[in-house]
Amino acid sequence: MLSAPGSCGRKRARPAEVTADACECKDVKFGDARLFLVERKMGRSRRSFLTKLATSKGFIVDQSLSDEITHVISEDKDAAFLWEWLKGRGLKNLPTMHVVGIGWFTESMKEGRPVAVETRHLIQVRYSLSTVCPYACQRRTTTANKNKRFTDALEVLVEYHELTEIEGPRVAYSRAASVLKSLPWTIESMGGTEALPCVGEKTRTLIQEILQYGRSFEVEKILADERYQTLKLFTSVFGVGPKTADKWYRRGLRSFSQILADPDVQLNRMQQNGFLHYTDLSRGLSAAEARAVEAVVGETVRTVAPNARVVLTGGFRRYKDTRSTLHKRGLLLFQAHHPSTLALKKIPCRRFEAMDYYSKCFLILKLEGSRVQGGGQAVPAGRGWRAVRVDLVAPPIERFAFTQLGWTGSKQFERDLRRFARVERNMLLDNHALFDKAKNQFLAAVTEKDIFAHLGLEYMEPWQRNA
């Protein structure tokens, strides 16, 4: 057990750890979770009670700490002491273990299953600058951004260089913003930026200006730039990319009305529908609307492929084309199908920006308000539906995990994951496969966790990939 020297007035002999095997459980329900309860601050009798409670619900609880443990559970709030003790146990898999407070255990017992580990469950020691990893795929990044005023400014710079297609600064600012989003503390002085990876001189200048003046002069200049504002407006239309937006800008066009009135501007079908449904498509989906869209597409998929896997990520990904059924149901407003061009000689692709080689279909669907649970949908007066963009991707089942990982995002997380695979592991990763260059072979994966394991990375839950 973990015990603090001099924590009790009486001295009594006690083994540091009980070396018995895992507590017997007649009905193991959760073989992937292996718990270890730290006795310090918990006490022997309470530890015994909690162990019996967990095993009665189908959990495996080990009495000794080993590399097989997945969850270390402690009531001790002294994070520094706990982690120092854990590091002294000689564990090889400590980085992959969840070190959590008793709250996670209590919630899991209440639910009758291991609940997902969230940041609030973790027992963490405050980061030091030297421990901030250089790759986004090594950093847990939730939506709890403590440096939003800096990252908002950096993202304006990222967007500006993306619209103007200047790659170097765009990548540099994107990496810097990703690092700042992951920090568990708020930067309050320039000392907080020292030794941070991927934070260069230009980013530090921006941070210093915001700390001193409350704003960035470079960002203010960009926000007032007519070209930036126009390109941002034009690319907000479904089917319009930076090159088309720049071409329209160079023609002297500055508004939607000018584009639609210009007889020399020929819009393709995607752009026509982008303008037609602009009000709906330019507005983000609520969580309730996203679930409703998933249900609609899932129902349609299963009418033609009952065993298809349906997963909602940063976009929708499906196993089989369902356009005709959606059309019959009156739900299809627009579709553009791209057949599969998958060939083994093309994968893995070395270009991050390359699209999947799988069959894809870009849709605009009619989402009826009655399908949205609890409301959460704003529709124009006199209309009971809104237009929603949905991207369908159909990977073979053996490549499903790679596609799911790639489409989950964020974009910077995926970019760094590929860079880590290439630079640190001599592997090539994309949305289709993982190739080990040293072994000259493809590595199979059934789940996203398999891919992280091949790369020697701690698995990141989707909500921890907000880089």
Secondary structure, DSSP 8 states (H G I E B T S, - for coil): ----TT-SSS-----SS--------SS---TT-EEEE--TTT-HHHHHHHHHHHHHTT-EEESS--TT-SEEEE----HHHHHHHHHTTT-SSGGGSEEEEHHHHHHHHHHTS-----GGGB------GGG--SSGGGS-B-S--TTHHHHHHHHHHHHHHHHTT-HHHHHHHHHHHHHHHH-SS---SGGGGTT-TT--HHHHHHHHHHHHHSS-HHHHHHHT-HHHHHHHHHTTSTT--HHHHHHHHHTT--SHHHHHH-TT----HHHHHHHHTHHHHTS---HHHHHHHHHHHHHHHHHH-TT---EESSSEE-SS--HHHHHHTT-EEEEEEE-----GGG-S-S-TT---SSEEEEEEEEEEGGGSTT------TT-SEEEEEEEEEE--GGGHHHHHHHHH--HHHHHHHHHHHHHHHSEEE-SS-EEETTTTEE---SSHHHHHHHHT-----GGGB--
